[in-house]
Amino acid sequence: MNQNQTYRHEVPGGYLWSPKTKSNGSLNPFYEFMREVSPGDVIFSFCDTYIRAIGIAQSPAYEAPKPMEFGTVGAYWETIGWRVDVRFTELKNVIRPMDQMDRLRPYLPERYSPLRLNGHGLQNIYLTEVPELMGNQLLQLIGTEGMAIAHSWNAATSGEIEIFQGQVSWEEHQVKQVLLDSMIGEATKQAIVMARRGQGLFRSRVAQIERRCRLTGVSNPEYLRASHVKPWRDANNEERLDGENGFLLTPDADLLFDRGFISFKGNGDVLVSPIADRNSMDQMGIVGNMLENVGAFSQKQRQYLEFHRDMVFLQANVRRS
């Protein structure tokens, strides 16, 4: 993790944050790597030519606004990216990789290397994968302090990560913006706000199209939630109330879909993220033919699903060496 510009914010704040795309809208492999982080992953914080901290990932990537502290003015709510919660520990024994290149050079990856052959970092690389053998060499150079932090991952991930404060704050900000908008009628405002929780007009519109949970087959409405395909936080007001931008899902299926652990192809095939915990899914009862095909979608549903696959689903999009 190259944190020359963000170390003083991210390490004390306990997170990583990146944009989703480059300024021209194209994908950046080093932002896409954020989507491959899993709880328990070890993160080396590289700043001003030194590894100054080690972090243990506490969450997968999730959508969140650009941190206020990154900008000099305002909250930059319009800039949405990927955030990973991390438990960082600043090192007493900081190391300078360029002083250890005779030892590290044989372990540099051929593609997306975090370091040049001379040990200098690459400014355009924000996050990249460190091969296991290289990671072990770095931990040995840091010494017992680094090994102890790296081996603490079981304790770091023993609890279930559920509440993402950055995402919640962002949505609360959006709710306030809706309520303050004088161009929206009061009834519509309430419908939009209720749609955030899958309630009211949005739910009734979804129920006119979807009759059961696509995964489990449950049809009793008391056990189903109306879940947005293109998330409420990313949608415009029309999309927030569009019944074709929703599915009726059981709570466990809703959580998996909302967090990006599952998605669907346009033909109905189920996609499971490579970072999804299959054991947990088994315990939820999301197993077997539930994860094969869930049936046909309308043309508009397929359009919303394209957004979900591109911007919510957690997947390994980058070809690695």
C-alpha atoms as one frame of an Amber mdcrd trajectory, in Angstrom:
protein
   0.000   0.000   0.000   1.627   3.228  -1.218   0.484   5.912   1.227   2.821
   8.823   0.553  -0.106  11.228   0.273  -2.618   9.603   2.624  -0.629   7.945
   5.431  -1.416  10.632   8.009  -5.145  10.152   7.385  -5.572   6.443   6.682
  -3.345   4.887   9.330  -4.709   6.857  12.337  -8.209   6.638  10.834  -8.068
   2.864  10.402  -9.014   2.553   6.736  -7.910   2.474   3.110  -9.786   4.493
   0.493  -9.462   4.730  -3.270 -11.561   6.076  -6.136 -13.428   3.495  -8.203
 -11.977   4.652 -11.512  -9.479   7.053 -13.000 -10.596  10.624 -13.655 -11.461
   9.671 -17.269 -13.735   6.856 -16.069 -11.443   3.976 -17.012 -10.546   1.196
 -14.600  -7.312   1.316 -12.630  -5.949  -2.106 -11.617  -4.598  -0.660  -8.370
  -8.068   0.553  -7.386  -9.564  -2.775  -8.490  -7.233  -4.584  -6.082  -9.263
  -2.977  -3.278 -12.138  -5.273  -4.259  -9.997  -8.336  -3.630  -9.093  -7.534
  -0.026 -10.489 -10.008   2.525 -10.712  -9.683   6.318  -7.453 -10.940   7.788
  -5.222  -9.864   4.899  -1.896  -8.341   5.947  -1.239  -4.852   4.547   2.218
  -3.234   4.424   2.064   0.564   4.624   4.781   2.138   2.460   5.420   5.863
   2.977   8.435   8.066   2.150  10.526   5.008   1.140   9.893   3.212   4.464
   7.437   0.539   5.613   6.061   2.393   8.616   3.009   0.341   9.630   1.339
  -3.028   9.220  -2.421  -3.367   8.969  -4.873  -6.239   9.263  -7.945  -5.870
   7.038 -11.171  -5.849   9.051 -13.656  -5.800   6.166 -13.992  -6.397   2.447
 -14.226  -3.325   0.220 -17.447  -1.341   0.362 -18.688   1.865  -1.234 -17.991
   5.044   0.705 -17.528   8.771   0.021 -14.114  10.333  -0.216 -12.950  11.048
   3.362 -13.447  14.666   4.355  -9.838  14.929   5.513  -8.556  14.192   1.998
  -9.805  17.527   0.694  -9.019  21.034   1.815 -12.624  22.256   1.557 -15.932
  20.427   1.959 -16.895  16.798   2.298 -16.672  15.843  -1.423 -19.803  13.740
  -1.168 -19.976  13.453  -4.944 -16.711  11.467  -5.054 -17.522   7.839  -4.286
 -14.909   5.109  -4.001 -13.895   1.880  -2.266 -13.124   1.736   1.445 -11.597
  -1.090   3.505 -11.537  -0.958   7.307  -8.062  -1.776   8.641  -6.511  -2.178
  12.079  -3.108  -0.503  11.677  -0.111  -0.736  14.005   2.718   1.749  13.500
   6.089   0.031  13.683   8.920   0.773  16.041  11.315  -1.044  13.704  10.614
   0.671  10.396  12.502  -0.739   7.412  13.627   0.812   4.125  13.170  -1.715
   1.288  15.737  -0.010  -0.976  18.395  -0.894   1.604  17.421  -4.581   1.380
  17.022  -5.100  -2.372  19.659  -7.806  -2.649  17.379  -9.855  -0.441  14.021
  -8.684  -1.841  14.759  -8.441  -5.576  14.333 -12.179  -6.326  10.795 -12.075
  -4.925   9.440  -9.066  -6.844   6.469 -10.002  -9.058   6.897  -9.539 -12.797
   3.646  -7.594 -13.047   2.257  -4.892 -10.740   5.376  -4.915  -8.572   5.184
  -2.543  -5.577   8.878  -1.660  -5.989  11.343  -0.923  -8.766  14.462  -3.069
  -8.994  16.389  -0.303  -7.185  13.911  -0.320  -4.312  12.111   2.921  -5.127
   8.329   2.863  -4.942   6.058   3.533  -7.901   3.911   6.624  -7.382   1.083
   5.394  -9.638   0.645   2.203  -7.598  -1.783   2.612  -4.717  -2.463  -1.001
  -3.774  -1.036  -4.205  -5.206  -0.545  -7.807  -4.177   2.678  -8.798  -2.441
   3.640 -12.424  -3.187   3.678 -14.603  -0.086   7.438 -15.226  -0.284   8.133
 -11.504  -0.544   5.744 -10.822   2.332   7.598 -13.349   4.491  10.898 -11.641
   3.682   9.484  -8.255   4.712   8.150  -9.674   7.979  11.530 -11.237   8.749
  13.256  -7.896   8.115  10.813  -6.118  10.431  11.404  -8.803  13.043   9.310
 -10.201  15.878   7.121  -7.088  15.975   5.958  -7.656  12.413   5.489 -11.401
  12.833   3.334 -10.858  15.922   1.066  -8.398  14.091   0.704 -10.656  11.053
  -0.173 -13.661  13.178  -2.875 -11.742  15.035  -5.309 -11.952  12.112  -7.443
 -14.668  13.717  -8.234 -12.370  16.628  -8.789  -9.453  14.244 -11.468 -11.276
  12.274 -13.153 -13.269  15.035 -16.212 -10.992  14.983 -18.599 -10.461  12.099
 -18.082  -7.164  10.290 -21.497  -5.664   9.680 -21.683  -1.903  10.155 -19.676
   0.307   7.804 -19.734   3.776   9.324 -18.524   5.591   6.224 -21.325   4.148
   4.127 -23.953   4.894   6.774 -22.774   8.513   7.096 -22.863   8.921   3.352
 -26.450   7.671   3.094 -27.539   9.872   6.004 -26.078  12.841   4.143 -28.033
  11.859   1.021 -31.257  11.576   3.024 -30.772  15.136   4.298 -30.192  16.346
   0.745 -33.470  14.764  -0.367 -35.413  16.288   2.538 -33.972  19.749   1.825
 -34.711  19.640  -1.894 -37.521  22.156  -2.535 -38.135  20.693  -6.004 -39.430
  17.401  -4.554 -42.941  17.084  -3.144 -43.368  15.929   0.454 -45.036  12.634
  -0.470 -42.236  11.817  -2.923 -39.593  12.754  -0.354 -41.031  10.278   2.138
 -41.266   7.579  -0.544 -37.604   8.088  -1.495 -36.441   8.005   2.128 -38.487
   4.877   2.870 -37.039   3.221  -0.246 -33.637   3.378   1.412 -34.840   0.584
   3.721 -36.817  -1.233   1.061 -40.163   0.031   2.326 -43.254   1.859   1.087
 -43.827   2.603  -2.581 -40.574   0.969  -3.673 -41.421  -2.320  -1.988 -44.938
  -2.399  -3.448 -43.567  -1.756  -6.934 -40.975  -4.519  -6.565 -43.685  -6.897
  -5.332 -45.666  -6.319  -8.523 -42.739  -7.794 -10.483 -40.993 -10.183  -8.071
 -43.061 -12.782  -6.202 -40.385 -14.741  -4.343 -36.740 -14.728  -3.289 -34.666
 -15.462  -6.360 -32.236 -17.620  -4.370 -34.266 -19.463  -1.739 -37.696 -19.544
  -3.349 -39.376 -18.139  -0.209 -42.618 -16.388  -1.231 -44.122 -15.311   2.120
 -43.770 -11.490   2.047 -43.249 -11.415   5.834 -39.851 -13.061   5.303 -38.697
 -10.960   2.362 -36.877  -7.663   1.998 -37.023  -5.352  -1.003 -33.393  -4.930
  -2.030 -32.114  -2.416  -4.573 -30.030  -3.786  -7.446 -28.392  -0.448  -8.179
 -27.930   0.637  -4.554 -30.034   3.485  -3.162 -26.840   5.397  -2.434 -25.801
   5.273  -6.134 -29.230   5.758  -7.728 -31.080   8.890  -8.733 -34.523   9.509
  -7.247 -36.343   7.867 -10.147 -34.185   4.751  -9.897 -34.669   4.629  -6.129
 -38.402   4.079  -6.668 -38.216   1.889  -9.783 -39.651  -1.581  -9.114 -37.360
  -3.096 -11.752 -34.410  -1.888  -9.678 -35.260  -4.364  -6.946 -35.562  -7.977
  -5.855 -37.418  -9.563  -2.964 -34.813 -11.483  -0.975 -34.626 -13.266   2.359
 -32.459 -11.387   4.900 -29.371 -13.560   4.379 -29.631 -13.386   0.592 -30.185
  -9.624   0.852 -27.008  -9.206   2.932 -24.929 -11.224   0.454 -26.294  -9.282
  -2.509 -26.035  -5.850  -0.875 -22.436  -6.441   0.242 -21.369  -7.698  -3.206
 -20.699 -11.309  -2.234 -23.155 -12.522  -4.879 -24.542 -11.137  -8.119 -26.282
 -12.414 -11.254 -25.436 -12.582 -14.928 -27.981 -11.300 -17.393 -29.091 -14.868
 -18.152 -29.811 -15.572 -14.473 -26.627 -17.454 -13.609 -25.482 -16.813 -10.027
 -22.044 -15.273  -9.435 -20.277 -15.862  -6.109 -17.410 -13.572  -5.158 -14.022
 -15.276  -4.718 -13.754 -13.571  -1.313 -17.145 -14.814  -0.100 -16.985 -17.172
   2.887 -18.530 -20.379   1.530 -18.766 -21.935   4.997 -20.870 -19.012   6.198
 -23.052 -19.282   3.104 -23.546 -22.990   3.836 -24.618 -22.127   7.390 -27.093
 -19.599   5.967 -28.547 -22.342   3.807 -27.478 -20.641   0.545 -26.224 -23.819
  -1.132 -26.540 -26.214  -4.063 -28.864 -25.381  -6.928 -29.662 -22.010  -5.326
 -26.267 -20.911  -6.690 -26.851 -22.081 -10.253 -29.534 -20.061 -12.076 -32.361
 -17.909 -10.698 -34.391 -17.398 -13.865 -34.854 -14.741 -16.503 -34.695 -10.985
 -15.962 -36.377  -8.159 -17.828 -34.270  -5.924 -20.057 -34.304  -3.127 -17.479
 -33.390  -5.509 -14.651 -30.402  -6.644 -16.724 -29.288  -3.027 -17.062 -29.393
  -2.538 -13.302 -27.563  -5.850 -12.796 -24.782  -4.652 -15.075 -24.182  -1.791
 -12.652 -24.257  -4.210  -9.701 -21.662  -6.491 -11.295 -19.400  -3.580 -12.243
 -19.666  -1.462  -9.100 -20.854  -3.618  -6.184 -19.877  -7.238  -6.806 -16.490
  -8.074  -5.267 -14.469  -9.921  -7.844 -10.928 -10.579  -9.025 -11.006  -8.416
 -12.159  -7.266  -8.104 -12.561  -5.155 -10.718 -14.320  -2.224 -11.412 -12.058
   1.215 -12.640 -12.950
